[in-house]
Amino acid sequence: MIDVASPILQWLNNNPELAGLATFLISAAESVAIIGTIVPGSVMMTAIGALVGASIIPFWSTLMWAILGAIVGDGISYWIGHHFKSRLHQVWPFRKHPNILARGKMFFDAHGAKSVFIGRFVGPVRALVPLVAGMLGVKPLRFTIANVVSAIGWAPAYLLPGILLGAASVELPSEVAGRVILMLVLTGLFIILCLWLIKKTFDLIHNEVDQFLTGLWDTLKGSRYFHIVTAALKHHDNNKTHGQLTLGFYFILTSIALLYLLSITLYHGPQNIFINNVIFHLFRSWRTPTADTVMLSISFLGEKYVLLPLSLTLFVWFAWKKRMNTAWHALALGLVAACGIEGTKLFIHSMRPWGTVDGDFGSRFSFPSGHTVLAVMYYFSLALLLIKTYKIKRYRHLLYGIASVLVISISISRLYFGVHWLSDVISSALLGTALLILVVLSYNRHPEKQLEGKGFVLTALLTLLVTYGISVYFTFDKFQSSYKMLEWPTYRVTYNEWWSQQGNHFPLRRVNRLGLPVKIFNVQWNDDTDTIKTVLLKNGWEIVPKHDWLRVLYRITAVNSTEHLPLVSPTYLDKAPVLVFTKRANNKLLVLRFWHSYLSIIHAKNPLWMGSLEYAPSTYSWLFKHRHTSEVALTPALLFKTVPAHYEIKETIVTIIENKKTLTQPIILIKS
């Protein structure tokens, strides 16, 4: 497999601008019948994921090309089967190997309509199921929906191991990174096993719970004091009354979870919750102009001016069709959502995170995330209404899946721009769920004629297209400017404060992409970057090339080497280093990185750069070897063969106390 992958990555090395096209072709070939069994798609997608994790190729465009390739590949297989139908058995290679089609048909018979979606994630039949679907006459629209939805899930799932592999080497020694990846994989498998056991357990107790709810409903109905509960939760169909009781239970459970999370957030402050800061810094370190455009386009799907007009158009359409119960509840959905969002903002004053040009966005309060609340209420409402139509009812899991993907994508877009904390988004999802349950409980109290699916879908889609288009046309540039990421503020310090390493800002520690302080900077250099680069090059240092595809391939395949740096460069305050140099010393590879310090020395004409000097890890056999990298015995001789005459150099030791432990670090200060 590696022999096949190497020429492809070598070609990408020579043509990096075609990385998107290569991803598309590999993803498509992986999904085409017969070809998919030859192409090492799993290896190649993992390799491409590692390049993404290494920030060598962009994340969002690569993901989009992978999704598009998967859709096209399955589409080709489907139309081959659709064209040949029963004659497919007479076409090579199926004529000589009939068991190939038999295996795909057996899988299709076992899983029915869900086969196209499930088959995408099952290696042996991944490329065969679309072929069988076309041969058996599955309708194009039905296949296309399953094809697109499964591709959206498949592409990130196959890229994720490689992305984790690349990203794990940022903050960890290479001999440890592999173990971390292995642990993550095993943890993922354990979670999948737990989810499977939960599903099986749920299936076993479903009948007992159903009987219990029916009995509880009868008990409440006959109670002298609690019959009011049954009156409030009445369902127009007497056979479904305990379903209302279930919804009521979920409303109480969701409300309790919401209140508990809000109490924790308000007590500690959202900015003081560890996971909030981790997610905030992680997304800041991933931001790129291309990703900003993509995420803003997704965020507009939850914009109030996009979703709220849907209540009005659906009210008009349902009223015209004389479905007044549905019409009034469509209108109520918008009113309940608007009141819920604005009402909670008045009572809960949770401040937005820092880090965007315009942090107010019409409100300086972070909770709730109106986009998340509206997305939960509207997209799941659309799914629920579609399920009530005759032709779409059997696809309820697919509809819930689409609604979930939309809600999660919109919520992630809000976290990506740093306009909400993670706790805000989760709480907003709970709030939206609770409000939606109230609307559904009210809707179920009165009977309604069967809904007409096509007209309803057409009305909803046209409304969303029009409102989305108008909102994007008039406000996209405004929001793009407002969501622009702010740089960290620059603080002014005196020369004496810096030279003596005294004051509120010293000693300086590197803050990684999770927002956690790590090593103390051991080199601080007051000069311009061109001069620093010239001096270091004259003293035997070499600039590290930005792109080396074969080096990444070696790292992925765990080839032993001391010549390769971690796939992803460490960050400081969500930024990659400005300069990276290497030099061999004492038979080891030294790595010197410089970041912008965000400190300005008063009256100094040159900026201050923070540096980290360390040895590269001694091995890249991740899974089974563990070798410690010795600490650098820091001296000016490691930096300079001869100290330039115009430089003044100071060696000192700084001390910090952390978790009742005293940490010391030798550092070198350099000024021209």
QUIQUIKA-V551536 format. One line per field, one symbol per residue. ss: DSSP state (A for helix, B for strand, O for the rest). burial: 1 if it has 24 or more other C-alpha atoms within 12 Angstrom, else 0. A space follows every 50 residues. Layout:
ss=???
burial=???
This chain:
ss=OAAAAAAAAAAAAAOAAAAAAAAAAAAAAAAOOOAAAAOOAAAAAAAAAA AAAOOOOOAAAAAAAAAAAAAAAAAAAAAAAAAAAAAAAAOOOOOOOAAA AAAAAAAAAAAAAAAAAAAOOOAAAAAAAAAAAAAOOOOAAAAAAAAAAA AAAAAAAAAAAAAAAAAAOOOOOAAAAAAAAAAAAAAAAAAAAAAAAAAA AAAAAAAAAAAAAAAAAAAAAAOOOOAAAAAAOOOOOAAAAAAAAAAAAA AAAAAAAAAAAAAAAAAAOAAAOAAAAAAAAAAAAAOOAAAAAAAAAAAA AAOAAAAAAAAAAAAAAAAAOOOAAAAAAAAAAAAAAAAAAAAAAAAOOO BOOOOBOOOOOOOOBOOOOAAAAAAAAAAAAAAAAAAOOOOOAAAAAAAA AAAAAAAAAAAAAAAAOOOOOAAAAAAAAAAAAAAAAAAAAAAOOOOOOO OOAAAAAAAAAAAAAAAAAAAAAAAAAAAAAAOOBOOOOOBBBOAAAAAA OOOOOOOOBBBOOOOOBBBBOOBBBBOOAAAAAAAAAAOOOBBOOOOOAA AAAAAAOOOOOOOOOOOOOOBBOOBBOOBBBBBBBOOBBBBBBBBBOOBB BOOOOOOBBBBBBBBOOOOOOOOOOOOOOOOOOOOAAAAOOOOOOOOBBB BBBBBBBBOOBBBBBBBBBBBO
burial=01001101100110000011111111111111111100111111111111 11111111111111111111111111111111000001000001000001 10011011000011111111100011111111111101000111111111 11111111111111111111111111111110000000000000000000 00000000000011011001100000001110111000001111111101 10011001101100110011100001111111111111001111111111 11111111111111111100001111111111111111011101100101 11111101100000111111111111111111111111100100110111 11111111111111111111111111111111111111111111100100 11100110110011001100110001001101111000000010000110 10000111111111100011111111101001101100101111011111 11111111001111111111111111111111100001111111111011 10000011111111111111111000000001010101110000000011 0111000000000011111111
